[in-house]
Amino acid sequence: MWFSLDVKKTQTKAFSNLISSLLLLVFEVWAWIQSGKIKTAKNAAVQPSTFPRIMLIGMAVFTVILLIQSILKLAAMKANDPLAEKAESMNPVRDRGVLAALFVILLCGLYVWLFRSLGYVVVSFLLSGIIMWLIGLRKPLPLVLISLLVPLGMWLIFYKFLTVNIPMGWLQFLRDLVDKI
């Protein structure tokens, strides 16, 4: 290795970013392989795997940037360097931000689990509303309007223009209504 990695460096933000970026790269490779297993749609301009793969490419670009930055910071780090500051604790008991992040991860799991039964719009409305409330948006009107109109608009774009059939759950009547228009 072209830089020394002592115990103090392993407790820095740069080292935690290095480990995080390596784990993210492993996840992105796995997700890319999994997206290749999605069934292709006949006569569709956009395949079901297109959007996940575009997102994965974007994620990979930023992950590689983080990885390179971390390596360069660790290589240039001196004993009394400001880059050598200790990383924050990831203890959810002490850090409410970590607790909120874990809660959002749980909500995303519930999102996937409820997606087919409740439908895209209902589950997206609930998830985005809860996340907006968690980040501090407390005004009811903007919270409800954004949480409702954005998923509805995205569903309309995917359904009408990209011809991607997204589960609607309880709101199946909207698909029937849009088909009549």
Legacy VTK file of the C-alpha trace (Angstrom):
# vtk DataFile Version 3.0
C-alpha trace
ASCII
DATASET POLYDATA
POINTS 181 float
0.000 0.000 0.000
1.424 3.400 -0.913
0.267 5.080 2.302
0.498 4.016 5.904
-2.701 3.156 7.723
-2.223 3.534 11.445
-4.859 3.187 14.155
-5.558 6.920 14.261
-6.315 7.038 10.528
-8.818 4.209 10.866
-10.903 6.393 13.187
-11.214 9.339 10.780
-13.998 10.463 8.484
-11.788 9.736 5.480
-11.438 6.094 6.519
-15.164 5.713 7.193
-15.827 7.216 3.743
-13.357 4.727 2.241
-15.124 1.759 3.851
-18.567 3.144 2.931
-17.574 3.674 -0.693
-16.179 0.139 -0.979
-19.390 -1.319 0.484
-21.468 0.834 -1.851
-19.486 -0.364 -4.864
-20.143 -3.972 -3.858
-23.854 -3.185 -3.516
-23.938 -1.382 -6.874
-22.299 -4.331 -8.662
-24.811 -6.694 -7.026
-27.740 -4.415 -7.967
-26.474 -4.188 -11.574
-26.379 -7.984 -11.808
-29.859 -8.225 -10.268
-31.278 -5.622 -12.649
-30.088 -7.775 -15.535
-32.445 -10.504 -14.317
-35.551 -8.338 -14.786
-37.796 -9.622 -17.556
-37.708 -7.586 -20.740
-40.875 -6.051 -22.117
-41.737 -6.751 -25.743
-42.211 -3.718 -27.981
-41.333 -1.275 -25.196
-39.054 1.688 -25.807
-37.878 1.664 -22.192
-37.108 -1.660 -20.554
-37.857 -2.287 -16.862
-34.114 -2.480 -16.139
-33.311 0.876 -17.776
-34.168 3.192 -14.890
-32.442 1.129 -12.170
-29.327 0.911 -14.310
-29.290 4.662 -14.968
-29.570 5.250 -11.225
-26.797 2.718 -10.548
-24.468 4.439 -13.007
-25.084 7.761 -11.264
-24.511 6.171 -7.862
-21.319 4.484 -9.056
-19.892 7.758 -10.395
-20.344 9.488 -7.038
-19.141 6.423 -5.137
-15.916 6.325 -7.163
-15.421 10.064 -6.526
-15.866 9.447 -2.777
-13.452 6.516 -2.932
-10.771 8.555 -4.711
-11.217 11.490 -2.310
-10.906 9.174 0.679
-7.748 7.534 -0.622
-6.165 10.909 -1.412
-7.079 12.302 2.027
-5.716 9.241 3.805
-2.499 9.386 1.765
-1.939 13.089 2.525
-2.970 12.928 6.179
-0.387 13.924 8.794
-0.570 13.325 12.549
-1.860 16.826 13.440
-3.778 17.373 10.198
-7.338 18.788 10.321
-8.284 15.902 8.026
-7.398 13.571 10.879
-10.421 14.561 12.966
-12.270 11.660 14.493
-15.427 10.385 12.768
-18.765 10.870 14.473
-20.415 8.085 16.373
-22.956 5.968 14.522
-24.700 5.083 17.776
-28.483 5.511 17.210
-29.010 6.105 20.932
-26.766 9.183 20.894
-27.397 10.462 17.365
-30.983 11.216 16.343
-29.892 11.552 12.700
-28.722 7.939 12.662
-31.985 6.870 14.294
-33.963 8.783 11.650
-31.895 7.162 8.879
-32.571 3.699 10.299
-36.277 4.551 10.484
-36.255 5.633 6.814
-34.544 2.354 5.881
-37.325 0.497 7.716
-39.918 2.594 5.867
-38.287 1.736 2.532
-38.566 -1.957 3.411
-42.250 -1.438 4.187
-42.578 0.461 0.900
-41.348 -2.545 -1.048
-43.506 -4.935 0.979
-46.708 -2.883 0.511
-46.052 -1.749 -3.073
-48.148 -4.378 -4.868
-51.058 -4.482 -2.423
-51.545 -0.748 -1.818
-50.152 0.514 -5.111
-47.474 2.991 -6.080
-49.370 6.227 -5.430
-50.683 5.326 -1.956
-47.376 3.915 -0.690
-45.353 6.782 -2.218
-47.755 9.316 -0.698
-47.280 7.796 2.767
-43.501 7.393 2.483
-42.796 10.848 1.078
-45.140 12.463 3.610
-43.403 10.770 6.537
-39.927 11.616 5.207
-40.876 15.268 4.606
-42.240 15.449 8.143
-38.995 13.908 9.477
-36.842 16.504 7.702
-38.900 19.339 9.136
-41.741 20.191 6.747
-44.643 20.650 9.160
-47.109 22.714 7.108
-49.988 20.335 6.301
-51.034 21.788 2.930
-47.618 21.649 1.173
-46.856 18.305 2.804
-50.071 16.695 1.548
-50.000 18.347 -1.886
-46.378 17.453 -2.644
-46.764 13.930 -1.247
-49.837 13.331 -3.389
-49.189 15.240 -6.615
-45.599 14.112 -7.216
-46.404 10.363 -7.133
-49.550 10.949 -9.207
-47.595 12.950 -11.778
-44.811 10.381 -11.925
-47.336 7.557 -12.311
-49.016 9.435 -15.161
-45.675 9.967 -16.950
-44.679 6.319 -16.575
-48.118 4.969 -17.495
-49.058 7.214 -20.402
-45.759 8.295 -21.946
-43.317 5.504 -21.081
-45.974 2.742 -21.162
-44.771 1.229 -17.909
-47.572 -0.445 -15.989
-47.155 0.375 -12.287
-49.376 -1.283 -9.643
-52.164 1.036 -8.489
-53.703 -1.022 -5.679
-56.729 0.764 -4.257
-56.540 3.468 -6.930
-57.096 1.152 -9.902
-60.083 3.322 -10.883
-57.602 6.131 -11.779
-55.987 3.919 -14.426
-59.406 3.142 -15.856
-60.272 6.855 -15.826
-57.027 7.822 -17.569
-57.588 5.108 -20.186
-60.936 6.704 -21.045
-59.375 10.112 -21.625
LINES 1 182
181 0 1 2 3 4 5 6 7 8 9 10 11 12 13 14 15 16 17 18 19 20 21 22 23 24 25 26 27 28 29 30 31 32 33 34 35 36 37 38 39 40 41 42 43 44 45 46 47 48 49 50 51 52 53 54 55 56 57 58 59 60 61 62 63 64 65 66 67 68 69 70 71 72 73 74 75 76 77 78 79 80 81 82 83 84 85 86 87 88 89 90 91 92 93 94 95 96 97 98 99 100 101 102 103 104 105 106 107 108 109 110 111 112 113 114 115 116 117 118 119 120 121 122 123 124 125 126 127 128 129 130 131 132 133 134 135 136 137 138 139 140 141 142 143 144 145 146 147 148 149 150 151 152 153 154 155 156 157 158 159 160 161 162 163 164 165 166 167 168 169 170 171 172 173 174 175 176 177 178 179 180
